[in-house]
């Protein structure tokens, strides 16, 4: 089963989140990285995108790397890996609207950040190569920046608009049948019903019903990183999907370090952003807050209540932007933190989690 490793996140994106996903494996998937690299080229193929506007692959030292070179390098770096072992991992870094605003949505800034967090990534391995800790020069990776996102079928806006989309499709099919003489009825009446349904759909963007495939408004820049399972020498396996956080095991009479500390990586990535761009992070944007929100809503909201007034106001604003199912009144005092309210919040979190809108 393919497992995605990610920070606890909220439905919308006022808060950065990072995912680490192994290569898709199975009878229907190629052993090559070609399909994934082709997928990452989709934005360069959008209508109206000129060659000078296209984003190219890069790594720690080089810019302007071709997709063909990425496939060649990743596919050749798989020595001694079994057929059903991932040959690469995909890391996706998704800055929030607030963070992108701080960066002025700059591709160059995102590239600098990528190179910085890949140092954090390498240092999160509890491994040694030739008696020394792993560093970024041991990691074979290629990254690409994208500036657009489309609504997916799993997005809550699309799901909640689906009954309207289904009825609209039925009406359009009826209109075609009437035009072909296969049924009787008023085309004009059905066209008006379609107009009404388009307007009544609960989720709209720029006056249009949100549907799967529609590009999202706002700053949507994010980073895709394809990381080889093997180090640059093609000799050592480096898995961020390891179930071991940090441990030692005896192998051929020697103690060998193993593991990857995901918590450590996520925390470092956050601190790196703040330091590199002098970003003043609000409490609700922190990695620890995200974990508290899932595990202990009462502690989470208690912490918000203890913030200075201006920070509390921003925290509440960010929380309302998440889209997670919450009660109409967010608790702002200890008296409002009732058992019933906490259960309502936890139920909302569980509902969103089950619908795959948030990851834990």
C-alpha positions as CSV (number, residue, x, y, z in Angstrom):
1,X,0.0,0.0,0.0
2,X,1.3,3.5,-0.9
3,X,1.7,5.6,2.2
4,X,2.0,9.3,2.3
5,X,3.9,10.8,5.2
6,X,2.9,14.3,6.1
7,X,2.5,16.9,8.7
8,X,-1.0,17.3,10.2
9,X,-2.6,19.9,7.9
10,X,-5.8,21.9,7.5
11,X,-8.1,21.8,4.5
12,X,-7.1,25.1,2.9
13,X,-3.6,26.5,2.9
14,X,-3.0,29.3,5.4
15,X,-0.3,27.1,6.9
16,X,2.7,25.5,5.3
17,X,2.7,21.7,4.9
18,X,5.1,19.2,3.6
19,X,4.5,15.7,2.3
20,X,6.9,12.8,1.7
21,X,5.4,10.1,-0.6
22,X,7.1,7.0,-2.0
23,X,7.1,6.1,-5.7
24,X,3.8,4.5,-6.8
25,X,4.5,0.7,-7.2
26,X,2.4,-2.0,-8.7
27,X,1.4,-3.8,-11.9
28,X,0.1,-0.6,-13.5
29,X,3.1,1.6,-12.6
30,X,6.5,1.9,-14.4
31,X,9.7,1.2,-12.6
32,X,11.0,4.4,-14.2
33,X,10.7,8.0,-12.9
34,X,9.5,9.1,-16.4
35,X,5.7,9.2,-15.6
36,X,6.3,11.3,-12.5
37,X,8.7,13.7,-14.4
38,X,6.1,14.0,-17.2
39,X,3.5,14.9,-14.6
40,X,5.8,17.7,-13.3
41,X,6.0,19.1,-16.8
42,X,2.2,19.7,-17.0
43,X,2.5,23.4,-16.0
44,X,5.0,24.1,-18.8
45,X,2.4,22.8,-21.3
46,X,-0.4,25.1,-20.2
47,X,-1.8,27.3,-23.0
48,X,-0.1,30.7,-23.1
49,X,3.0,29.7,-21.2
50,X,6.0,31.0,-23.2
51,X,9.3,29.2,-23.1
52,X,11.0,32.0,-21.1
53,X,8.3,31.6,-18.4
54,X,8.7,27.8,-18.0
55,X,10.2,26.5,-14.7
56,X,13.0,24.0,-15.2
57,X,14.4,21.4,-12.9
58,X,17.3,22.3,-10.5
59,X,19.4,20.6,-7.8
60,X,21.8,21.8,-5.1
61,X,24.3,23.1,-7.6
62,X,22.7,23.4,-11.0
63,X,19.9,25.2,-12.7
64,X,18.1,24.5,-16.0
65,X,18.2,20.7,-15.9
66,X,16.1,19.0,-18.6
67,X,13.4,16.4,-17.7
68,X,15.3,13.9,-19.8
69,X,18.4,14.3,-17.6
70,X,16.2,13.9,-14.4
71,X,14.8,10.6,-15.6
72,X,18.2,9.3,-16.7
73,X,19.9,10.2,-13.4
74,X,17.1,8.8,-11.1
75,X,16.6,5.6,-13.2
76,X,20.3,4.8,-13.2
77,X,20.6,5.3,-9.4
78,X,18.8,2.1,-8.3
79,X,21.5,-0.5,-7.6
80,X,20.4,-3.6,-5.6
81,X,16.9,-2.3,-5.1
82,X,14.2,-4.9,-5.4
83,X,11.4,-4.5,-8.0
84,X,8.8,-3.6,-5.3
85,X,11.0,-1.2,-3.4
86,X,10.5,2.6,-4.1
87,X,13.3,3.9,-6.4
88,X,12.5,7.5,-5.4
89,X,10.5,9.6,-3.0
90,X,8.5,12.7,-3.8
91,X,8.7,15.7,-1.4
92,X,6.1,18.4,-1.9
93,X,6.6,21.7,0.0
94,X,3.5,23.9,0.1
95,X,4.1,27.4,1.6
96,X,1.0,29.2,2.9
97,X,-0.5,32.4,1.3
98,X,1.1,34.3,4.2
99,X,4.6,32.8,3.5
100,X,4.3,33.3,-0.3
101,X,3.4,37.0,0.4
102,X,6.5,37.3,2.4
103,X,8.5,35.9,-0.5
104,X,6.6,38.0,-3.0
105,X,5.9,34.7,-4.7
106,X,9.5,34.7,-6.0
107,X,10.7,31.6,-7.8
108,X,14.3,32.5,-6.9
109,X,13.4,32.7,-3.2
110,X,11.6,29.3,-3.4
111,X,14.7,27.8,-5.0
112,X,17.0,29.2,-2.3
113,X,14.6,27.7,0.3
114,X,14.6,24.3,-1.4
115,X,18.4,24.1,-1.3
116,X,18.3,25.1,2.4
117,X,15.7,22.5,3.5
118,X,17.5,19.8,1.6
119,X,20.3,20.3,4.1
120,X,17.7,19.9,6.8
121,X,16.5,16.7,5.0
122,X,19.9,15.1,4.9
123,X,20.7,16.0,8.5
124,X,17.5,14.2,9.6
125,X,18.9,10.8,8.7
126,X,20.3,8.9,11.6
127,X,22.9,7.3,9.2
128,X,26.6,7.5,8.5
129,X,28.5,7.0,5.3
130,X,32.2,6.0,5.7
131,X,32.0,7.0,9.4
132,X,30.6,10.5,8.9
133,X,27.0,11.9,9.1
134,X,25.0,12.2,5.9
135,X,25.1,15.7,4.3
136,X,23.3,17.2,1.3
137,X,26.1,16.3,-1.1
138,X,25.1,12.6,-0.5
139,X,21.5,13.2,-1.7
140,X,20.6,12.9,-5.4
141,X,17.6,15.1,-6.0
142,X,15.9,17.3,-8.5
143,X,13.3,20.0,-7.8
144,X,10.8,22.0,-9.7
145,X,8.7,25.0,-8.8
146,X,5.0,25.2,-9.9
147,X,2.8,28.3,-9.6
148,X,-0.7,26.8,-10.3
149,X,-3.0,24.4,-8.6
150,X,-6.2,22.9,-9.9
151,X,-9.2,21.8,-7.8
152,X,-9.3,18.0,-7.3
153,X,-12.2,15.7,-6.9
154,X,-11.3,15.2,-3.3
155,X,-11.5,19.0,-2.5
156,X,-14.4,19.8,-0.3
157,X,-15.6,22.6,-2.6
158,X,-15.8,20.1,-5.5
159,X,-17.5,17.4,-3.4
160,X,-20.1,19.8,-2.0
161,X,-20.8,21.2,-5.5
162,X,-21.1,17.7,-7.0
163,X,-24.9,17.3,-6.6
164,X,-25.3,20.5,-8.6
165,X,-22.8,19.3,-11.2
166,X,-24.7,16.0,-11.5
167,X,-28.1,17.7,-12.1
168,X,-26.5,20.1,-14.6
169,X,-25.2,17.1,-16.6
170,X,-28.6,15.4,-16.5
171,X,-30.2,18.6,-17.9
172,X,-27.6,18.9,-20.6
173,X,-28.2,15.3,-21.6
174,X,-32.0,15.9,-21.8
175,X,-31.4,19.0,-24.0
176,X,-29.4,16.8,-26.4
177,X,-32.1,14.2,-26.5
178,X,-34.8,16.9,-27.2
179,X,-32.6,18.3,-30.0
180,X,-32.3,14.7,-31.5
181,X,-36.1,14.2,-31.2
182,X,-35.7,11.4,-28.7
183,X,-37.8,13.1,-26.0
184,X,-40.1,16.0,-25.7
185,X,-39.8,19.1,-23.4
186,X,-38.6,22.7,-23.2
187,X,-35.0,23.4,-24.0
188,X,-35.3,26.9,-22.8
189,X,-36.7,25.8,-19.4
190,X,-33.8,23.4,-18.9
191,X,-31.3,26.0,-19.9
192,X,-32.7,28.3,-17.3
193,X,-32.5,25.5,-14.7
194,X,-28.8,25.1,-15.6
195,X,-28.2,28.8,-15.1
196,X,-29.9,28.7,-11.7
197,X,-28.0,25.6,-10.6
198,X,-24.7,27.2,-11.6
199,X,-25.5,30.3,-9.4
200,X,-26.8,28.2,-6.5
201,X,-23.8,25.9,-6.1
202,X,-22.3,26.8,-2.7
203,X,-18.7,27.2,-3.8
204,X,-17.9,29.8,-6.4
205,X,-14.8,31.4,-7.8
206,X,-14.9,34.6,-9.8
207,X,-18.6,34.0,-10.4
208,X,-18.2,30.4,-11.6
209,X,-19.1,27.1,-10.0
210,X,-16.0,25.4,-8.7
211,X,-15.4,22.2,-10.5
212,X,-12.6,19.6,-10.8
213,X,-9.7,20.9,-12.9
214,X,-10.4,24.6,-12.4
215,X,-7.3,26.5,-11.5
216,X,-7.3,27.9,-8.0
217,X,-7.1,31.7,-7.4
218,X,-4.5,33.3,-5.3
219,X,-0.8,32.5,-4.8
220,X,-0.4,28.8,-5.4
221,X,3.3,28.4,-5.8
222,X,4.8,25.2,-4.4
223,X,7.9,22.9,-4.8
224,X,8.1,19.4,-6.0
225,X,11.3,17.4,-5.2
226,X,12.1,14.0,-6.6
227,X,14.7,12.3,-4.3
228,X,16.6,9.1,-5.3
229,X,16.3,6.2,-2.8
230,X,20.0,5.7,-3.2
231,X,22.8,8.2,-2.3
232,X,24.9,9.8,-5.1
233,X,27.4,6.9,-5.1
234,X,24.5,4.5,-5.7
235,X,25.8,2.5,-2.8
236,X,23.7,3.4,0.2
237,X,19.9,3.2,0.6
238,X,18.4,6.3,2.2
239,X,14.7,6.0,3.0
240,X,12.7,8.9,4.5
241,X,9.9,6.3,4.8
242,X,11.8,4.3,7.4
243,X,9.7,3.3,10.4
244,X,12.7,3.9,12.6
245,X,13.1,7.4,13.9
246,X,16.7,6.9,15.2
247,X,18.1,3.7,16.4
248,X,21.1,1.3,16.1
249,X,21.2,-2.3,14.9
250,X,23.9,-4.9,14.9
251,X,24.9,-5.9,11.4
252,X,27.8,-8.3,10.8
253,X,29.1,-7.7,14.3
254,X,29.0,-3.9,14.0
255,X,26.6,-1.3,15.3
256,X,24.9,0.5,12.4
257,X,22.8,3.6,12.7
258,X,19.4,3.7,11.0
259,X,16.3,5.8,10.7
260,X,14.9,9.1,9.5
261,X,13.4,11.7,12.0
262,X,10.5,13.2,10.2
263,X,9.5,15.4,13.1
264,X,13.0,16.8,13.1
265,X,12.9,17.5,9.4
266,X,9.5,19.3,9.6
267,X,10.7,21.4,12.6
268,X,14.0,22.3,10.9
269,X,12.2,23.3,7.6
270,X,10.0,25.7,9.6
271,X,12.9,27.3,11.4
272,X,14.9,27.5,8.2
273,X,12.1,29.5,6.5
274,X,11.7,31.9,9.5
275,X,15.5,32.5,9.7
276,X,16.1,32.8,6.0
277,X,13.3,35.2,5.3
278,X,12.9,36.9,8.7
279,X,9.4,35.6,9.0
280,X,7.4,36.3,12.2
281,X,5.4,33.0,12.6
282,X,2.1,33.1,14.4
283,X,1.3,30.4,16.9
284,X,-1.2,28.6,14.6
285,X,1.3,28.4,11.9
286,X,3.8,26.4,14.0
287,X,4.4,22.7,13.5
288,X,3.8,22.0,17.2
289,X,0.4,23.9,17.1
290,X,-0.7,21.7,14.1
291,X,0.0,18.6,16.2
292,X,-1.8,20.0,19.3
293,X,-4.8,20.9,17.1
294,X,-5.3,17.2,16.3
295,X,-4.3,15.7,19.7
296,X,-5.7,18.3,22.1
297,X,-8.0,21.0,20.8
298,X,-8.5,22.3,24.4
299,X,-4.7,22.9,24.9
300,X,-4.6,24.4,21.4
301,X,-7.4,26.9,22.0
302,X,-6.1,27.7,25.5
303,X,-2.7,28.6,23.9
304,X,-4.5,30.9,21.5
305,X,-6.3,32.6,24.3
306,X,-3.0,33.4,26.0
307,X,-1.6,35.2,23.0
308,X,-1.3,39.0,22.9
309,X,-4.3,40.7,21.4
310,X,-2.9,41.4,17.9
311,X,-1.4,37.8,17.6
312,X,-4.7,36.3,18.8
313,X,-6.7,38.3,16.2
314,X,-4.4,37.0,13.4
315,X,-4.5,33.5,14.8
316,X,-8.4,33.5,14.7
317,X,-8.3,34.9,11.2
318,X,-6.0,32.1,10.0
319,X,-8.1,29.5,11.8
320,X,-11.3,30.6,10.1
321,X,-9.5,30.5,6.7
322,X,-8.6,26.8,7.1
323,X,-12.1,25.5,6.1
324,X,-12.1,22.8,8.7
325,X,-15.5,22.2,10.2
326,X,-15.7,24.3,13.3
327,X,-18.5,25.6,15.5
328,X,-19.9,29.1,14.7
329,X,-18.2,30.6,17.7
330,X,-14.5,30.0,18.2
331,X,-13.8,29.9,22.0
332,X,-12.0,33.0,23.1
333,X,-12.3,32.5,26.9
334,X,-11.9,29.5,29.2
335,X,-15.6,29.6,30.0
336,X,-16.4,28.8,26.4
337,X,-14.1,25.8,26.3
338,X,-16.9,23.4,27.3
339,X,-16.8,19.6,26.9
340,X,-19.5,19.8,24.3
341,X,-17.7,22.4,22.3
342,X,-14.4,20.3,22.4
343,X,-16.3,17.3,21.2
344,X,-17.9,19.3,18.3
345,X,-14.4,20.4,17.2
346,X,-13.0,16.9,17.4
347,X,-15.9,15.6,15.4
348,X,-15.2,18.2,12.7
349,X,-11.5,17.2,12.6
350,X,-12.5,13.5,12.4
351,X,-14.9,14.2,9.5
352,X,-12.3,16.1,7.6
353,X,-9.7,13.4,8.2
354,X,-12.0,10.6,7.0
355,X,-12.7,12.6,3.8
356,X,-8.9,12.8,3.2
357,X,-9.0,16.6,3.4
358,X,-6.4,16.6,6.1
359,X,-3.5,14.3,6.8
360,X,-2.3,13.0,10.0
